[in-house]
Structures are given as structure tokens and as C-alpha cells.
Amino acid sequence: MSLWNPTAVSFTVYLLLMLVIGWLGYRSTNNLSDYILGGRRLGSFVTALSAGASDMSGWLLLGLPGAIYVGGLSGVWIAIGLAIGAWANWRLVAARLRVHTEVCGNALTLPEYLTQRFGDRSHVLRIVTALVILIFFTIYCASGVVAGARLFETMFGLEYRTALWIGAVTAVHPAHTDWFGDLAPIGVISMLAWGLGYFGQPHILVRFMAARSAAAIPQARRICMTWMVLCLIGAVAVGFFGLAFYSARPDLGASVTANPETIFMALTTRLFAPWLAGILLAAILAAVMSTLSCQLLVCASALTEDLYKTFAPGPVSQRRLVWIGRAMVLAVAVVAVLLALDPQSRVLGMVSYAWAGFGAAFGPLVLATLLWPRVTRNGALAGIVTGAATVLIWKQFGWWDLYEILPGFVLGSLALIVVSRLDRAPSADVLARYAAAETALCAIRQGAADGTGSTGTPAAQPSP
């Protein structure tokens, strides 16, 4: 495609705008809290859309329509499972996590929160959590890079690997800011099980932590769920329309048959005027950049805040931490590109793997830390390791064609509960922090009920 084609011009204008925004975000970053959580200043609207954008990556416009195109009606169960899971995540986790992370030493990351929550002086929990994040997020980031590469392939006619590196560079800059084809019961269960993943996705959970206060969460939930349902309906509609269109015109659908994940791009370039097509295709880039940048930030925080800062021999300046974080973003992006070098890579396949890993490793634990004061550090470790290991093993063998998140979530939950029950009860300090957070939550809910708007959040209580 010529660079002076109207589609390419409008697309390029959007790309340049995103680079400018990334540069402005870079200039306004002063410390690690700004870099990771935006200084905990996000209101309801921004919290809602940032959580939604972090969730709805390139798979929304590439993977899900492609699944519908291949599997027909059965793919709708993925959307239903995701909508239910997202709603439950906002209801059960969002406000609680915002308060608990502030009470637990104003934790900036999920590993830091878990360390403070259990008073883990050995930092074993922090290290294990950070390593699991790095493993599965590198896979997740690779899916975003593949989505970007498919886009640049279509837009400019580039060879896949060239497009891969361009897509990776595009996504990194703003960071400074098996198909399911049947309706068999096990297939439906597997697709609905996608919803379980929400409870353990660090890049979504961190958006809850960045909210201005827990009082902003209810409105943010309504905004985000409305936006999400509309997006899912649109993605499903694209897949169905593409199936109908190319079934009637099979001579036009050779490229889509070869790679169903290009259905959105194929329909856009064929049905819309060039200028409008460029804007619509830019939506893919926006989805990729928003999610991939957030994922890279979480990886950077795991390496910087949870590993480097923990083992640094002495005090480390905020400026140095920010620069180390930026270097880690680049390093993880390079590894993600290397994982995505295979031209046969599929966005939804890579997303489903990482989604299952996070959901099984962290989902049961996040829920337990917020809802069950009896959970212990050893129980947490057992849950993380069992959940992650189950996903890694199940993925290799594919027993019963069951999506690996379901056995991973169940076995991870059992390990967490059994070990916590066999372990010594949590210390008085750990129980006190949990009680302080619950008291703050009650105050927030009471303030919302009587109209006083109380935030109710006590001062941070670092572990001894």
C-alpha cells in the first residue's frame, strides 16, 4: 500500500499523535508512583476506561471476530463469560483492592501488596509473584506484538517480521505512559471459564489500585461495563457479518481463510472509504497500544519495584528507578518480539495462554486476601505455584480439550485453602491490617449511603 494512500495517511496521523502523547507522558513522570499508578489520581471515568482499555487489547478486534468467523455461534460464549467475569471483578475486587493496597503500606504493585498483606519479611512471596508475572506477561505482550504486526502487514504490505518490529516500537513508546468450534458442554464450559481470569490479571487490577479512592469505583464500574458490553457486541457482530459476507463471496476471502484473525481489517478496507478505513484500522493500534503499554508497565514494575529495589544494596533514587523501569520495558518488549517471530502465531491462542496463567495463579489468591482473613503466606505460595504449574502442564497435554484456566483455578484454590488451614493462623499484625481495611470499606459504603462522600481510608500501615 502506498504511503500516500488516504487510508495510510489517516492511520499515520493517528500514529504520530500517539507518539506525541507518549512523549508528553514521559515528560510528566516524576517518580515511580507516577510511572506505575499515575499517582493514584484517576477519577471514575478515567479508571473505567483505563481498566477497559487495559483489558480489551488487539484480541477484541482480531482474536474474537476471528473466533466467531471460524466457530460461528459458539464463540459468543467467550463474550458472555468475559462480561460476567468483568462484572464480578468490579463488584468483588475493585473497591476492596483499592483500600487494602493503601492500608498495606500504600502498595504500588500486586507483589508488593501480597508481601505487605502477609508481612512476608523473607520476600519469597514477592519474588515468586514477580517471576510468574514476567513469564505470563511476556507471552501476553507477544500477542499484542503479533496483533500490531498483522495490522502493519495489512496497512503497508510489509513482510511479517518487518511489521513485527515496527509494531513493537510503536507499542513501547506510549508505555512511558485452538479455536472453539462446537457447542459441546465441555466447549461451553471452557469458553465461560474465561471469566475466571479477571480476578488475577495484574494489568487490570493495577487500574483499580490507581483510582483516586474506593468511592470512585461504583460509577467507574457502570461506565466500564457499558463500554465493555458494547465492544463485545461489536466484535461478535464483525465476526458474524464477515462469515456471512465471505460465505456469499468465497472468491474474495482467500486471505481471511488463511488467517481468520484478519477479518476486521479485510472488511474495513473493502467496505469503507479510504480515509474512514484508516481511522477504523487505527482502532486496532489503539487497542494494542493501550493494553501492551499497561502490560509492559506491570512487567517493568515487577523487575524494578519487586526485584531490583528489594535487593538493591542501598537507597535508590526515584529518578534511577524510573529509568530502570523504562529499560525493563524495552527488554521485555524485545523478548516478546522474539516469541512472536513465528508467522503462524495467533493472537487469541497467545492471549488465552497468558490469561489462564494469571487467572489460575493469582485469581484465587486475590479473592482470598480480600474476603478471607484466615489465608496465610504459605497458602498463598501454594496457590500461586499450583495454579501456574497446572496451566503450564495442562497446556502441553490438552486433556479433554478443557481450557486450562478451569483446572488451574480449581486446583490453585484447593491448594490455597488446604495449606492455609494446615498452617498457623496469621499474626495479630496481619489480622489488624485486614480489619483496618474492612473498617475503611464500611466507612466508604456508609458515606455513599448517607451522601457524605467519606473515603474512610486510614493511613497506610506497613508491615513490621
Buried (B, 14 or more C-beta within 10 A) or exposed (E): BEEEBBBBBBBBEBBEEBBEBBBEBBEEBEEBBBBBBBBBEBEBEBBBBBBBBBBBBBBBBBBBBBBBBBBBEBBBBBBBBBBBBBBBBBBBBBBBBBBBBBBBBBBBBBBBBBBBBBBBEEBEBBBBBBBBBBBBBBBBBBBBBBBBBBBBBBBBEBEBBEBBBBBBBBBBBBBBBEBBEEBEEBBBBBBBBBBBBBBBBBBBBBBBBBBBBBBBBBBBBEBBBEBBBEBBEBBBEBBBBBBEBBEEEEEEBEBBEEBBBBBBBBBBBEEBEBEBBBBBBBBBBBBBBBBBBBBBBBBBBBBBBBBBBBEEEEEBEBEBBBEBBBEBBBBBBEBBBEBBBEEEBBBBBBBBBBBBBBBBBBBBBBBBBBEEBBBBBBBBBBBBBBBBBBBBEBBEEEEEEBBBBBBBBBBBBBBBBBBBEEBEEBBEEBEEBBEBBBBBBEBBBEBBEEEEEBBBBBEBBEBE
